[in-house]
Amino acid sequence: MDDENKSVTSDFFLRGLTDDTELQPFIFVLFLCMYLTTIFGNVLIMLTINCDSHLHTPMYFFLCHLSFNDMYLVSITVPKMLVNIQTQDQRITYAGCISQGCLVAVCTIFECFLLGVMAYDRYVAICYPLRYTVFMSPCFCVTLVLISLLISIMNGLLHSLMVLHLSFCTDREILHFFCEIAQVIKLACSDSLINNILIFVTASALAGIPLFGIIFSYIHIVSTVLKMPSSQGRYKAFSTCGSHLSVVSLFYGTGFGVYITSEVIDSSREIAVASVMYSIVPPMMNPFIYSLRNRDMKEALKKVIGRTASLL
C-alpha cells in the first residue's frame, strides 16, 4: 500500500456504542450514573476497610486493592466516552489511544491476579486456619500484590510496544467506546499476526493461571468444609467465600461471554456493547456484592455511615 494511505501518529476515532444521535443523551446519562455509582461504591468500600480496625486483615487488604483497581479501570474509559458524547468529537490521539489500551490491559490482568490471590487467602484460612497468620503475613500479602501488579504492567507495556511497530491505514475508526488493543490491531495495514498470537497467548496464560488457582483452591475448600462436623461451621465457612465466588463468576463469566460473542458475531459494534459487561458492570457490582453478602462489611458500613451522619 502507498505510504500516503498509511499513518503512524495520526489520531484515532472512537465511534462509541451507537451512531444514533437520539440515543446519545440516554447513553450519556446511563454511563454517567454507572460511573458515579462505581466510584462511590468502591470509595465507600475502601474508606470502610481503612476506618474499621476489624477489617485490617489480608482478605480486606486484597479487597481494598480490588476496589481501587475497579475504580481506576472505569476511570480510564468512561470519562473519555462521556466527553466524546458531550462534545461530539470522537477523536483520541495516537499516544492517548495506546496509553488507554495499555492501562486497560494492566487493570484487567491485575483483576485476574487479585481474584486468584483472594481465593488463595480463603484456601489458607479454611484449610490451614492455625497457620493462617504465618502463611498470610503482611509482608507476604504486599509481595503478592506487587508481583501481580508488576506482571500486569509488563503485559500492558509489551502489547503497547508491539502496537508501536504497526502502521495504520487512513481508516482509523475504532467501533468501540475505548481503545481496546485487539480493536486497534485490526486497523493495522502491516502484518499483525505476531500481535494477535501474543494477545491470545498472554490472555490465556495470565487469565488462565489465576482461574486455575481459583478452581484448585475451591476444590480443596469444599472438600475441607464438607468434612466439618458442625453445620454452623460449614455455613460460616461457605459464607466467607460467597462474595468472592460471586465476583469471580461475574468477572470471568462476562469475560468469557465477550470472547464467545467476538467469535460468533462479526459486528464490532455488537462486540463493543458486549464489552460493557466485563469492563464496567463488574466494577460497578463488586461493592454491592461484598457489602450485601458480607456480614462484617455490612456492620462496618453501618458504623462508618453512623459516624458520618453524626458529624453532619
C-alpha positions as CSV (number, residue, x, y, z in Angstrom):
1,M,0.0,0.0,0.0
2,D,1.2,3.5,-0.7
3,D,2.8,5.5,2.0
4,E,0.1,8.2,1.8
5,N,-2.5,5.6,2.7
6,K,-0.6,4.7,5.9
7,S,-0.3,6.6,9.2
8,V,1.8,6.1,12.3
9,T,0.9,9.0,14.5
10,S,-2.5,10.3,13.3
11,D,-5.5,10.4,15.6
12,F,-7.9,7.6,16.0
13,F,-11.7,8.0,16.2
14,L,-13.8,6.2,18.8
15,R,-17.2,5.6,17.3
16,G,-18.8,4.5,20.6
17,L,-21.7,2.2,21.1
18,T,-24.1,3.8,18.5
19,D,-24.3,6.4,15.8
20,D,-28.0,7.2,16.6
21,T,-28.0,10.8,17.8
22,E,-31.3,10.3,19.6
23,L,-29.7,7.6,21.8
24,Q,-26.7,9.6,22.7
25,P,-28.3,11.6,25.6
26,F,-29.6,8.3,27.0
27,I,-26.2,6.6,26.8
28,F,-24.6,9.7,28.3
29,V,-26.9,9.7,31.4
30,L,-26.7,5.9,31.7
31,F,-22.9,5.7,31.7
32,L,-22.6,8.8,33.9
33,C,-24.8,7.1,36.5
34,M,-22.9,3.8,36.2
35,Y,-19.6,5.7,36.6
36,L,-20.7,7.7,39.6
37,T,-22.1,4.5,41.2
38,T,-18.9,2.7,40.6
39,I,-16.7,5.4,42.1
40,F,-19.0,6.0,45.1
41,G,-19.3,2.3,45.9
42,N,-15.6,1.5,45.6
43,V,-14.6,4.6,47.5
44,L,-17.0,3.6,50.3
45,I,-15.6,0.1,50.4
46,M,-12.0,1.5,50.7
47,L,-12.9,4.0,53.4
48,T,-14.8,1.4,55.4
49,I,-11.9,-1.0,55.3
50,N,-9.4,1.7,56.3
51,C,-11.6,3.1,59.1
52,D,-12.5,-0.2,60.8
53,S,-9.6,-1.9,62.5
54,H,-11.6,-5.2,62.5
55,L,-11.2,-5.3,58.7
56,H,-7.4,-4.9,58.7
57,T,-6.9,-8.5,57.6
58,P,-5.4,-10.0,54.4
59,M,-8.8,-10.6,52.9
60,Y,-9.9,-7.0,53.1
61,F,-6.4,-5.8,52.2
62,F,-6.8,-7.5,48.9
63,L,-10.4,-6.3,48.6
64,C,-9.2,-2.7,49.1
65,H,-6.8,-3.1,46.1
66,L,-9.6,-4.7,44.1
67,S,-11.8,-1.7,44.7
68,F,-9.1,0.7,43.7
69,N,-8.4,-1.3,40.6
70,D,-12.1,-1.3,39.6
71,M,-12.4,2.4,40.2
72,Y,-9.3,3.1,38.1
73,L,-10.4,0.8,35.3
74,V,-13.7,2.6,34.7
75,S,-11.9,6.0,35.1
76,I,-9.7,5.1,32.1
77,T,-12.5,4.6,29.7
78,V,-15.8,6.1,30.8
79,P,-14.9,9.8,31.2
80,K,-13.3,9.9,27.7
81,M,-16.5,8.4,26.3
82,L,-18.7,10.9,28.2
83,V,-16.6,13.8,26.9
84,N,-16.8,12.5,23.3
85,I,-20.6,12.3,23.5
86,Q,-20.9,15.7,25.1
87,T,-18.5,17.5,22.6
88,Q,-19.5,15.3,19.6
89,D,-15.7,15.0,19.0
90,Q,-14.7,11.3,18.6
91,R,-11.0,11.9,18.3
92,I,-8.4,10.4,20.5
93,T,-4.7,11.0,20.0
94,Y,-2.4,8.1,18.9
95,A,-0.5,8.3,22.2
96,G,-3.7,8.6,24.2
97,C,-5.2,5.6,22.4
98,I,-2.1,3.4,23.0
99,S,-1.9,4.5,26.7
100,Q,-5.6,3.8,27.2
101,G,-5.3,0.3,25.7
102,C,-2.2,-0.3,27.9
103,L,-3.8,0.7,31.1
104,V,-7.0,-1.3,30.4
105,A,-4.8,-4.4,29.8
106,V,-2.9,-3.7,33.1
107,C,-6.1,-3.3,35.1
108,T,-7.8,-6.4,33.6
109,I,-4.9,-8.7,34.2
110,F,-4.4,-7.2,37.7
111,E,-8.0,-8.0,38.5
112,C,-7.5,-11.6,37.5
113,F,-4.4,-12.0,39.8
114,L,-6.2,-10.2,42.7
115,L,-9.1,-12.6,42.4
116,G,-6.7,-15.5,42.3
117,V,-4.8,-14.2,45.4
118,M,-8.1,-13.7,47.3
119,A,-9.0,-17.4,46.5
120,Y,-5.6,-18.5,47.9
121,D,-6.3,-16.4,51.0
122,R,-9.7,-18.2,51.6
123,Y,-7.9,-21.6,50.9
124,V,-5.3,-20.9,53.7
125,A,-7.9,-19.5,56.1
126,I,-10.2,-22.6,55.8
127,C,-7.8,-25.4,55.1
128,Y,-5.0,-24.2,57.4
129,P,-6.6,-21.9,60.0
130,L,-3.9,-22.5,62.7
131,R,-1.1,-21.4,60.3
132,Y,-3.1,-18.6,58.6
133,T,-1.2,-15.7,60.3
134,V,2.1,-17.4,59.4
135,F,1.3,-18.0,55.8
136,M,-0.5,-14.7,55.2
137,S,1.9,-12.3,56.9
138,P,1.6,-8.6,56.0
139,C,4.9,-8.8,54.1
140,F,3.8,-11.8,52.0
141,C,0.5,-10.1,51.2
142,V,2.2,-6.9,50.0
143,T,4.6,-9.1,47.9
144,L,1.7,-10.9,46.3
145,V,0.1,-7.6,45.3
146,L,3.4,-6.1,44.0
147,I,4.2,-9.2,41.9
148,S,0.7,-9.2,40.5
149,L,0.9,-5.6,39.6
150,L,4.4,-5.9,38.1
151,I,3.3,-8.8,35.8
152,S,0.2,-6.8,34.8
153,I,2.3,-3.7,33.9
154,M,4.8,-5.8,31.9
155,N,1.9,-7.4,30.0
156,G,0.4,-4.0,29.2
157,L,3.7,-2.5,28.1
158,L,4.5,-5.5,26.0
159,H,1.3,-5.1,23.9
160,S,1.7,-1.4,23.7
161,L,5.3,-1.7,22.4
162,M,4.2,-4.3,19.8
163,V,1.5,-1.9,18.6
164,L,4.0,0.9,18.1
165,H,5.7,-1.2,15.4
166,L,2.5,-1.3,13.4
167,S,1.5,1.2,10.7
168,F,-2.2,2.1,10.2
169,C,-4.3,2.9,7.2
170,T,-6.2,6.1,6.7
171,D,-9.3,4.4,8.1
172,R,-8.7,4.9,11.8
173,E,-12.2,4.4,13.1
174,I,-12.5,2.1,16.2
175,L,-16.0,0.7,16.6
176,H,-15.7,0.7,20.3
177,F,-16.0,3.1,23.2
178,F,-12.4,2.7,24.3
179,C,-9.1,1.7,22.6
180,E,-9.0,-2.0,23.2
181,I,-5.7,-3.3,22.0
182,A,-7.3,-6.0,19.9
183,Q,-9.6,-3.5,18.2
184,V,-6.6,-1.2,17.5
185,I,-4.6,-4.0,15.9
186,K,-7.5,-4.7,13.4
187,L,-6.8,-1.3,11.9
188,A,-3.2,-2.1,11.1
189,C,-2.0,-2.2,7.5
190,S,1.1,-4.0,8.3
191,D,1.3,-7.7,9.3
192,S,-0.2,-8.1,12.8
193,L,-0.1,-11.9,13.1
194,I,2.5,-11.8,15.9
195,N,0.4,-9.2,17.8
196,N,-2.7,-11.4,17.6
197,I,-0.8,-14.5,18.7
198,L,0.7,-12.6,21.6
199,I,-2.7,-11.4,22.7
200,F,-4.1,-14.9,22.7
201,V,-1.1,-16.5,24.5
202,T,-0.8,-13.8,27.2
203,A,-4.5,-13.6,27.8
204,S,-4.9,-17.3,28.0
205,A,-1.9,-17.6,30.4
206,L,-2.4,-14.6,32.6
207,A,-6.1,-15.0,32.9
208,G,-6.0,-18.8,32.9
209,I,-3.4,-19.3,35.6
210,P,-5.4,-17.3,38.3
211,L,-8.6,-19.1,37.2
212,F,-6.8,-22.5,37.6
213,G,-5.7,-21.4,41.1
214,I,-9.2,-20.3,42.0
215,I,-10.6,-23.7,40.9
216,F,-7.9,-25.6,42.7
217,S,-8.4,-23.5,45.9
218,Y,-12.2,-24.0,46.0
219,I,-11.9,-27.8,45.3
220,H,-9.8,-28.1,48.5
221,I,-12.1,-25.6,50.3
222,V,-15.2,-27.6,49.5
223,S,-13.5,-30.8,50.5
224,T,-12.4,-29.4,53.8
225,V,-15.8,-27.8,54.6
226,L,-17.8,-30.9,53.9
227,K,-15.6,-32.8,56.5
228,M,-16.6,-30.3,59.2
229,P,-18.9,-31.9,61.8
230,S,-20.9,-28.8,62.6
231,S,-23.4,-27.5,60.1
232,Q,-22.9,-24.0,61.6
233,G,-19.2,-24.2,60.9
234,R,-19.9,-25.3,57.3
235,Y,-22.3,-22.4,56.8
236,K,-19.8,-19.9,58.2
237,A,-17.0,-21.2,56.0
238,F,-19.1,-21.1,52.9
239,S,-20.5,-17.6,53.7
240,T,-16.9,-16.2,53.8
241,C,-16.4,-17.4,50.2
242,G,-19.8,-16.5,48.8
243,S,-18.9,-12.9,48.0
244,H,-15.6,-13.8,46.3
245,L,-17.2,-16.6,44.3
246,S,-19.9,-14.1,43.1
247,V,-17.3,-11.6,42.0
248,V,-15.2,-14.3,40.2
249,S,-18.3,-15.6,38.4
250,L,-19.3,-12.1,37.3
251,F,-15.9,-11.1,36.1
252,Y,-14.9,-14.4,34.3
253,G,-18.4,-15.1,33.2
254,T,-18.8,-11.7,31.4
255,G,-15.2,-12.0,30.1
256,F,-15.9,-15.4,28.5
257,G,-19.2,-14.1,27.3
258,V,-17.5,-11.3,25.4
259,Y,-14.9,-13.8,24.0
260,I,-17.6,-16.1,22.7
261,T,-19.5,-13.2,21.3
262,S,-16.5,-12.0,19.4
263,E,-16.1,-15.5,17.9
264,V,-19.7,-15.8,16.9
265,I,-20.6,-12.2,15.9
266,D,-18.7,-10.3,13.2
267,S,-20.1,-6.9,14.2
268,S,-17.5,-4.8,16.0
269,R,-20.3,-2.6,17.3
270,E,-22.1,-5.5,19.0
271,I,-18.8,-6.7,20.5
272,A,-18.3,-3.2,21.9
273,V,-21.7,-3.4,23.6
274,A,-20.8,-6.8,25.0
275,S,-17.5,-5.4,26.3
276,V,-19.5,-3.2,28.6
277,M,-20.4,-6.3,30.5
278,Y,-16.8,-7.1,31.6
279,S,-15.3,-3.6,31.7
280,I,-18.0,-1.6,33.5
281,V,-20.6,-3.9,35.1
282,P,-18.3,-6.0,37.4
283,P,-16.5,-2.9,38.8
284,M,-20.0,-1.4,39.5
285,M,-21.4,-4.5,41.0
286,N,-18.5,-5.6,43.2
287,P,-19.1,-3.1,46.0
288,F,-22.7,-4.2,46.3
289,I,-21.8,-7.9,46.3
290,Y,-19.3,-7.5,49.1
291,S,-21.4,-5.1,51.1
292,L,-24.7,-7.1,50.8
293,R,-23.3,-10.6,51.2
294,N,-20.6,-10.0,53.8
295,R,-21.8,-9.5,57.4
296,D,-18.6,-7.9,58.7
297,M,-18.6,-5.4,55.8
298,K,-22.3,-4.6,56.5
299,E,-21.6,-3.9,60.1
300,A,-18.6,-1.8,59.3
301,L,-20.6,0.2,56.8
302,K,-23.2,0.9,59.3
303,K,-20.6,2.2,61.7
304,V,-19.0,4.4,59.1
305,I,-22.4,5.8,57.9
306,G,-23.4,6.4,61.5
307,R,-20.2,8.3,62.3
308,T,-20.6,10.4,59.1
309,A,-24.2,11.2,60.0
310,S,-23.3,12.3,63.5
311,L,-20.6,14.6,62.1
312,L,-23.2,16.2,59.8
